[in-house]
Amino acid sequence: MTLAKKIVIFNADTAKPYLEKHWGDFSDMAIEMLESSRGETPLVEYVTYQVCLNEFPVIDDLKSPDVIGIYITGSVQDSFSNSVEWIVKLREMMSIILQDENFPPVAGVCFGHQIVAASLGYKVDRNAAGLEIGVVPVHLTPEAIELGIFQEDRNVTRTIFLSEVHGDVVYEVPEGFTNLGFTEKCSVQGLYKKNRVLTVQGHPEFSTDVDLLIMHHNMEAGLMSFEKYTEIEERSRRSKNQGPLVAKGLWKLFNGII
């Protein structure tokens, strides 16, 4: 059966051996997240390009009315790198896509969030506050609350909890975009432009178990102490991971609602 509509995924990292067996790579996690939150949206076809291996689509093919959205995954790489060929190429492609309304809307998580800002010439760099990891409270900006993207019921949601694993941050909000949230360590936690872009610095596709496994891997690699791991694990276990709520917001973008 040929499905009428497509979501194109730019996979920006290779599979991690310690995650792959149970969760696949970042594009697999994205598809699982989107499918589990699709609701009444008709079935779509997911078309993945391994951009991290220099696999890119013909850019004009993305203007097809069959393509309802582009999704950019996370990555261990730096979105601002000038030495990694595929990242430079991705920024060049995204610069064109983001400035031409004939292309479909763009969603991005973590690296995908950062590549949007970097592609438009805005500052992305190492986080001076250090690594942000675990299930973290993200405080919504007044603008985000008013937009209602992450509002579920009559009670106003002012804070959502998301998995975070990042050492880089967006320092500047691109002109014409809205900053959706902030945390203790990161002042730009999401970007929004009506009918065009929705990004988050967090990983809505990560379950808490995935986030904790990445933390454990970092601890074993000497990047985190056992005491710090235990502290973040306890905090993360107590928090409700609201990745599915963000996923519903992504569908609002793809369906032309926001």
Secondary structure, DSSP 8 states (H G I E B T S, - for coil): ---SEEEEEE--S---HHHHHHH-SHHHHHHHHHHHT-TTS--EEEEEE-GGGT----GGGGGSTTEEEEEE---SS-TT-SS-HHHHHHHHHHHHHHT-TTS--EEEETHHHHHHHHHTT--EEE-TT--EEEEEEEEE-HHHHHHTTT--SSS---EEEEEEEESEEE-S--TT-EE-EE-SS-S--EEEETTTEEEESS-TT--HHHHHHHHHHHHHTTSS-HHHHHHHHHHHHHS---HHHHHHHHHHHHTT--
